[in-house]
Amino acid sequence: MKITPPQPFLFEKGKRAVLLLHGFTGSSADVRILGRFLQENNYTCYAPQYRGHGVSPDLLLKTGPEDWWEDVLEAYDHLKSLGYTEIAVAGLSLGGLFSLKLGFSRPLKGIIAMSTPTRMDSSSPIIQGFLDYVRNYKKLEGKTPEQIEDEMIAYKDAPMNTIAKLKDEINGVVAEIDMIYAPIMVVQGEKDDMVDVSGAQLIYDTVESTKKELHWFKESGHVITLDKERKDVNQAILTFLDSLEWQE
């Protein structure tokens, strides 16, 4: 079966630009509904697709955080090249981590960090999440359950190098979030079983932003942009963005 890889998207509308960042093993589809919603409310939205994501897991393992971070910077620069001078960022999971990193690396109008990892160890659910991604991809390829389980053996230890780099990236970013001064909104689902939910409070407490918000959603899991409270999440994000001091 031929699998069509997810693509970046650009939804243009107003002068206010929002960079939308997806998570590890995710795709631009994770933030597409949010992007359309913001476009309907006069925001231009651009979502890149990180290298190695939405394609064969073998390709994902040949990339790492340094590659994905380059993709984020290129996406930011792409918005600048289109003439957008004021940019906010909203990221999910790994995208939330990169949103924080962008907060102390580039000028931003505001930051929205959703379901953001702040710690990781060898028992992290993120590792199992990668293996689930491999298994689901092989299902899409049309392989039988027996074929899939045979091929999964090769992946048992394969993600360890990528995961180790991801752990270092998380630790490195969290160590510098006290350098964030831009307005920030932290979003966390209480039913998130992929990251340590207490990290949301850590981010909120550590950033130096004078304008900061922490929003909890009781019925939402990790991919909060697609979960049952997504409309409430979208509205909260819009309210936050509308409250920023855009120079129009």
KEBA-223153 format. One record per residue (C-alpha): residue number from 1; residue in three letters; x, y, z. Coordinates in Angstrom, 3 decimals. Each point is the difference from the previous one (the first is absolute). Layout:
REM residues N
@n NUM, res ala, X X, Y Y, Z Z;
...
REM end
This chain:
REM residues 248
@n 1, res met, X 0.000, Y 0.000, Z 0.000;
@n 2, res lys, X 1.315, Y 3.451, Z -0.943;
@n 3, res ile, X -0.002, Y 2.391, Z 2.947;
@n 4, res thr, X -0.215, Y 3.725, Z -0.736;
@n 5, res pro, X 2.248, Y 1.899, Z 2.434;
@n 6, res pro, X -1.558, Y 2.946, Z 1.874;
@n 7, res gln, X 0.899, Y 3.414, Z -1.383;
@n 8, res pro, X 0.646, Y 3.430, Z 1.525;
@n 9, res phe, X -2.909, Y 2.412, Z -0.253;
@n 10, res leu, X -0.358, Y 3.762, Z -0.283;
@n 11, res phe, X -3.388, Y 1.547, Z 0.764;
@n 12, res glu, X 0.261, Y 3.706, Z -0.756;
@n 13, res lys, X -2.456, Y 2.585, Z 1.291;
@n 14, res gly, X 1.105, Y 2.961, Z 2.116;
@n 15, res lys, X 3.290, Y 1.699, Z 0.854;
@n 16, res arg, X 0.281, Y -1.881, Z 3.283;
@n 17, res ala, X 2.001, Y -3.195, Z -0.546;
@n 18, res val, X 0.038, Y -3.155, Z 2.098;
@n 19, res leu, X 2.567, Y -2.763, Z -0.456;
@n 20, res leu, X -1.560, Y -3.390, Z 0.828;
@n 21, res leu, X 2.307, Y -2.847, Z 1.058;
@n 22, res his, X -0.896, Y -3.697, Z 0.223;
@n 23, res gly, X 1.407, Y -2.655, Z 2.312;
@n 24, res phe, X 2.436, Y -2.931, Z -0.144;
@n 25, res thr, X -1.275, Y -2.682, Z -2.449;
@n 26, res gly, X -2.862, Y 2.392, Z -0.798;
@n 27, res ser, X -0.758, Y 2.151, Z -3.024;
@n 28, res ser, X -1.420, Y 3.317, Z -1.090;
@n 29, res ala, X -3.422, Y -1.690, Z 0.153;
@n 30, res asp, X 0.206, Y 0.219, Z 3.808;
@n 31, res val, X -0.338, Y 3.794, Z -0.175;
@n 32, res arg, X -2.084, Y 0.334, Z -3.165;
@n 33, res ile, X -3.368, Y 0.485, Z 1.736;
@n 34, res leu, X 1.552, Y 2.677, Z 2.206;
@n 35, res gly, X 1.512, Y 1.624, Z -3.086;
@n 36, res arg, X -3.342, Y 0.183, Z -1.818;
@n 37, res phe, X -1.692, Y 1.379, Z 3.105;
@n 38, res leu, X 2.584, Y 2.751, Z 0.382;
@n 39, res gln, X -0.189, Y 0.796, Z -3.722;
@n 40, res glu, X -3.752, Y 0.483, Z 0.365;
@n 41, res asn, X 0.838, Y 2.556, Z 2.688;
@n 42, res asn, X 2.411, Y 2.028, Z -2.143;
@n 43, res tyr, X 3.303, Y -1.686, Z 0.854;
@n 44, res thr, X 2.461, Y -1.318, Z -2.554;
@n 45, res cys, X 1.269, Y -3.454, Z 0.986;
@n 46, res tyr, X 2.973, Y -1.978, Z -1.238;
@n 47, res ala, X 0.838, Y -3.559, Z 1.084;
@n 48, res pro, X 3.202, Y -1.707, Z -1.163;
@n 49, res gln, X 0.474, Y -3.753, Z -0.234;
@n 50, res tyr, X 3.188, Y -1.132, Z 1.753;
@n 51, res arg, X 2.427, Y -2.182, Z -1.884;
@n 52, res gly, X -0.518, Y -3.708, Z 0.598;
@n 53, res his, X -3.595, Y 0.436, Z 1.197;
@n 54, res gly, X -3.041, Y -1.449, Z -1.748;
@n 55, res val, X 2.247, Y -2.317, Z -2.016;
@n 56, res ser, X 1.683, Y -3.358, Z 0.597;
@n 57, res pro, X 1.193, Y -0.442, Z 3.613;
@n 58, res asp, X 3.418, Y -0.877, Z -1.420;
@n 59, res leu, X 0.262, Y 3.560, Z -1.306;
@n 60, res leu, X -1.089, Y 1.431, Z 3.337;
@n 61, res leu, X 2.871, Y -1.817, Z 1.713;
@n 62, res lys, X 2.455, Y 1.600, Z -2.448;
@n 63, res thr, X -0.962, Y 3.464, Z 1.238;
@n 64, res gly, X 0.121, Y 1.604, Z 3.420;
@n 65, res pro, X -0.893, Y 3.088, Z 2.053;
@n 66, res glu, X 2.669, Y 2.099, Z -1.696;
@n 67, res asp, X -1.657, Y -0.654, Z -3.390;
@n 68, res trp, X -3.500, Y 0.732, Z 1.297;
@n 69, res trp, X 1.179, Y 3.198, Z 1.679;
@n 70, res glu, X 1.491, Y 1.125, Z -3.321;
@n 71, res asp, X -3.421, Y -0.628, Z -1.560;
@n 72, res val, X -1.601, Y 2.223, Z 2.654;
@n 73, res leu, X 2.466, Y 2.828, Z -0.638;
@n 74, res glu, X -0.532, Y -0.306, Z -3.755;
@n 75, res ala, X -3.764, Y 0.202, Z 0.564;
@n 76, res tyr, X 0.404, Y 3.140, Z 2.110;
@n 77, res asp, X 2.232, Y 1.535, Z -2.677;
@n 78, res his, X -2.519, Y -1.004, Z -2.680;
@n 79, res leu, X -2.706, Y 2.053, Z 1.702;
@n 80, res lys, X 2.443, Y 2.900, Z 0.231;
@n 81, res ser, X 0.788, Y -0.322, Z -3.720;
@n 82, res leu, X -3.716, Y 0.236, Z -0.781;
@n 83, res gly, X -0.093, Y 3.361, Z 1.732;
@n 84, res tyr, X -1.383, Y -0.954, Z 3.403;
@n 85, res thr, X 1.821, Y 2.106, Z 2.568;
@n 86, res glu, X -1.919, Y -1.118, Z 3.094;
@n 87, res ile, X -0.059, Y -3.720, Z 0.730;
@n 88, res ala, X -1.448, Y -2.059, Z 2.825;
@n 89, res val, X 0.649, Y -3.717, Z 0.401;
@n 90, res ala, X -2.239, Y -2.837, Z 1.167;
@n 91, res gly, X 1.488, Y -3.459, Z 0.396;
@n 92, res leu, X -1.181, Y -3.436, Z 1.078;
@n 93, res ser, X 2.227, Y -2.418, Z 1.965;
@n 94, res leu, X 3.444, Y 0.200, Z -1.679;
@n 95, res gly, X -1.447, Y 3.021, Z -1.776;
@n 96, res gly, X -0.737, Y 1.479, Z 3.418;
@n 97, res leu, X 3.641, Y -0.552, Z 0.966;
@n 98, res phe, X 1.147, Y 1.693, Z -3.203;
@n 99, res ser, X -2.446, Y 2.850, Z 0.696;
@n 100, res leu, X 1.810, Y 0.589, Z 3.285;
@n 101, res lys, X 3.380, Y -0.214, Z -1.724;
@n 102, res leu, X -1.144, Y 2.491, Z -2.609;
@n 103, res gly, X -1.024, Y 2.240, Z 2.892;
@n 104, res phe, X 3.620, Y 0.550, Z 1.025;
@n 105, res ser, X 1.424, Y -0.211, Z -3.530;
@n 106, res arg, X -2.174, Y 2.294, Z -2.135;
@n 107, res pro, X -2.307, Y 3.026, Z 0.484;
@n 108, res leu, X -3.565, Y -1.215, Z 0.609;
@n 109, res lys, X -3.300, Y 1.739, Z 0.609;
@n 110, res gly, X -1.160, Y -2.893, Z 2.190;
@n 111, res ile, X 0.547, Y -3.668, Z 0.824;
@n 112, res ile, X -2.532, Y -2.827, Z 0.410;
@n 113, res ala, X 1.515, Y -3.224, Z 1.348;
@n 114, res met, X -2.349, Y -3.014, Z 0.017;
@n 115, res ser, X 0.645, Y -3.439, Z 1.563;
@n 116, res thr, X 3.686, Y 0.856, Z 0.291;
@n 117, res pro, X 2.540, Y -2.554, Z 1.290;
@n 118, res thr, X 2.329, Y 1.287, Z 2.729;
@n 119, res arg, X 1.708, Y -3.230, Z 1.050;
@n 120, res met, X 0.754, Y -3.410, Z -1.476;
@n 121, res asp, X 1.547, Y -3.292, Z 1.121;
@n 122, res ser, X 0.334, Y -3.577, Z -1.253;
@n 123, res ser, X -3.571, Y -0.818, Z 1.055;
@n 124, res ser, X -1.509, Y 2.968, Z -1.845;
@n 125, res pro, X -3.282, Y -0.693, Z -1.832;
@n 126, res ile, X 1.534, Y 1.918, Z -2.909;
@n 127, res ile, X 2.055, Y -3.122, Z -0.804;
@n 128, res gln, X -3.122, Y -2.155, Z -0.142;
@n 129, res gly, X -1.623, Y 2.744, Z -2.045;
@n 130, res phe, X 2.730, Y -0.363, Z -2.609;
@n 131, res leu, X -0.492, Y -3.781, Z -0.159;
@n 132, res asp, X -3.764, Y 0.522, Z -0.393;
@n 133, res tyr, X 0.774, Y 2.387, Z -2.862;
@n 134, res val, X 2.103, Y -2.695, Z -1.700;
@n 135, res arg, X -2.732, Y -2.599, Z 0.443;
@n 136, res asn, X -2.748, Y 2.282, Z -1.333;
@n 137, res tyr, X 2.111, Y 1.012, Z -2.993;
@n 138, res lys, X 0.508, Y -3.646, Z -0.907;
@n 139, res lys, X -3.760, Y -0.562, Z 0.241;
@n 140, res leu, X -0.491, Y 2.817, Z -2.522;
@n 141, res glu, X 2.499, Y -1.757, Z -2.258;
@n 142, res gly, X -2.422, Y -2.926, Z -0.046;
@n 143, res lys, X 2.188, Y -2.480, Z 1.861;
@n 144, res thr, X -1.505, Y -2.903, Z 1.937;
@n 145, res pro, X 0.129, Y -0.125, Z 3.817;
@n 146, res glu, X 2.550, Y -2.804, Z -0.273;
@n 147, res gln, X 2.230, Y 2.016, Z -2.327;
@n 148, res ile, X -0.245, Y 3.015, Z 2.248;
@n 149, res glu, X 1.000, Y -1.866, Z 3.153;
@n 150, res asp, X 2.936, Y -1.629, Z -1.812;
@n 151, res glu, X 1.221, Y 3.392, Z -1.221;
@n 152, res met, X -0.529, Y 1.689, Z 3.395;
@n 153, res ile, X 2.859, Y -2.080, Z 1.424;
@n 154, res ala, X 2.460, Y 2.113, Z -1.988;
@n 155, res tyr, X -1.359, Y 3.174, Z 1.582;
@n 156, res lys, X 0.243, Y -1.129, Z 3.611;
@n 157, res asp, X 3.259, Y 1.862, Z 0.646;
@n 158, res ala, X 0.069, Y 2.118, Z -3.147;
@n 159, res pro, X -1.521, Y 3.193, Z 1.418;
@n 160, res met, X 2.425, Y 0.254, Z 2.920;
@n 161, res asn, X 2.438, Y 2.386, Z -1.696;
@n 162, res thr, X -2.778, Y 2.315, Z -1.171;
@n 163, res ile, X -1.680, Y -0.181, Z 3.410;
@n 164, res ala, X 3.298, Y 0.814, Z 1.735;
@n 165, res lys, X 0.387, Y 3.092, Z -2.170;
@n 166, res leu, X -3.595, Y 0.952, Z 0.697;
@n 167, res lys, X 0.650, Y -0.296, Z 3.753;
@n 168, res asp, X 3.004, Y 2.308, Z -0.343;
@n 169, res glu, X -2.103, Y 2.465, Z -1.977;
@n 170, res ile, X -2.706, Y 0.046, Z 2.689;
@n 171, res asn, X 2.555, Y 0.537, Z 2.762;
@n 172, res gly, X 1.773, Y 2.704, Z -1.963;
@n 173, res val, X -3.145, Y 2.006, Z -0.714;
@n 174, res val, X -1.439, Y -0.304, Z 3.512;
@n 175, res ala, X 3.278, Y 1.286, Z 1.436;
@n 176, res glu, X -0.451, Y 3.261, Z -1.907;
@n 177, res ile, X -3.715, Y 0.777, Z 0.239;
@n 178, res asp, X 0.717, Y 2.628, Z 2.637;
@n 179, res met, X 1.261, Y 2.021, Z -2.977;
@n 180, res ile, X -3.555, Y 0.274, Z -1.362;
@n 181, res tyr, X -1.600, Y 3.430, Z 0.375;
@n 182, res ala, X -2.636, Y -0.071, Z -2.753;
@n 183, res pro, X -3.672, Y -0.468, Z 0.946;
@n 184, res ile, X -0.675, Y -3.702, Z 0.423;
@n 185, res met, X -2.962, Y -2.347, Z 0.305;
@n 186, res val, X 0.619, Y -3.520, Z 1.351;
@n 187, res val, X -2.640, Y -2.602, Z -0.914;
@n 188, res gln, X -0.240, Y -3.461, Z 1.572;
@n 189, res gly, X -2.521, Y -2.844, Z -0.082;
@n 190, res glu, X -0.498, Y -1.715, Z 3.349;
@n 191, res lys, X -0.340, Y -3.425, Z -1.698;
@n 192, res asp, X 3.313, Y 0.287, Z -1.845;
@n 193, res asp, X 1.836, Y -3.320, Z 0.391;
@n 194, res met, X 2.953, Y 0.927, Z -2.210;
@n 195, res val, X 1.682, Y 2.772, Z 2.009;
@n 196, res asp, X 0.306, Y 0.889, Z 3.678;
@n 197, res val, X -2.924, Y 2.391, Z 0.413;
@n 198, res ser, X 1.716, Y 1.784, Z 2.896;
@n 199, res gly, X 2.332, Y 1.437, Z -2.626;
@n 200, res ala, X -2.696, Y 2.519, Z -0.928;
@n 201, res gln, X 0.260, Y 1.595, Z 3.438;
@n 202, res leu, X 3.794, Y -0.116, Z -0.211;
@n 203, res ile, X -0.024, Y 1.937, Z -3.258;
@n 204, res tyr, X -2.491, Y 2.528, Z 1.347;
@n 205, res asp, X 2.015, Y 0.549, Z 3.174;
@n 206, res thr, X 3.407, Y 0.228, Z -1.704;
@n 207, res val, X -0.521, Y 2.349, Z -2.951;
@n 208, res glu, X 0.625, Y 3.694, Z 0.688;
@n 209, res ser, X -2.971, Y 1.185, Z -2.058;
@n 210, res thr, X -2.110, Y 2.658, Z 1.712;
@n 211, res lys, X -3.014, Y -1.152, Z -2.020;
@n 212, res lys, X -0.484, Y -3.739, Z 0.454;
@n 213, res glu, X -2.932, Y -2.395, Z 0.196;
@n 214, res leu, X -0.416, Y -3.657, Z 0.967;
@n 215, res his, X -3.029, Y -1.871, Z -1.352;
@n 216, res trp, X -0.995, Y -3.517, Z 1.084;
@n 217, res phe, X -2.493, Y -2.132, Z -1.950;
@n 218, res lys, X -1.517, Y -2.777, Z 2.094;
@n 219, res glu, X -1.159, Y -2.321, Z -2.774;
@n 220, res ser, X 2.943, Y 0.286, Z -2.400;
@n 221, res gly, X 2.970, Y -2.257, Z -0.658;
@n 222, res his, X 3.305, Y 0.647, Z -1.721;
@n 223, res val, X -1.082, Y 1.073, Z -3.496;
@n 224, res ile, X -2.162, Y 2.719, Z 1.476;
@n 225, res thr, X -0.544, Y 1.700, Z -3.374;
@n 226, res leu, X -2.018, Y -3.008, Z -1.205;
@n 227, res asp, X -1.611, Y -1.121, Z 3.249;
@n 228, res lys, X -3.572, Y 0.451, Z 1.248;
@n 229, res glu, X 0.656, Y 3.490, Z 1.427;
@n 230, res arg, X 1.718, Y 1.297, Z -3.149;
@n 231, res lys, X -2.626, Y 2.707, Z -0.575;
@n 232, res asp, X 0.578, Y 1.347, Z 3.504;
@n 233, res val, X 3.758, Y -0.184, Z -0.561;
@n 234, res asn, X -0.331, Y 1.885, Z -3.289;
@n 235, res gln, X -2.107, Y 2.712, Z 1.618;
@n 236, res ala, X 2.417, Y 0.414, Z 2.903;
@n 237, res ile, X 2.894, Y 0.350, Z -2.451;
@n 238, res leu, X -1.912, Y 2.573, Z -2.048;
@n 239, res thr, X -0.816, Y 2.012, Z 3.123;
@n 240, res phe, X 3.671, Y -0.014, Z 0.990;
@n 241, res leu, X 1.170, Y 1.036, Z -3.465;
@n 242, res asp, X -2.611, Y 2.768, Z -0.202;
@n 243, res ser, X 1.274, Y 1.364, Z 3.342;
@n 244, res leu, X 3.525, Y 0.579, Z -1.330;
@n 245, res glu, X 1.182, Y 3.441, Z -1.050;
@n 246, res trp, X 0.163, Y -0.440, Z -3.777;
@n 247, res gln, X 1.299, Y 3.022, Z -1.925;
@n 248, res glu, X -2.457, Y 0.112, Z -2.876;
REM end
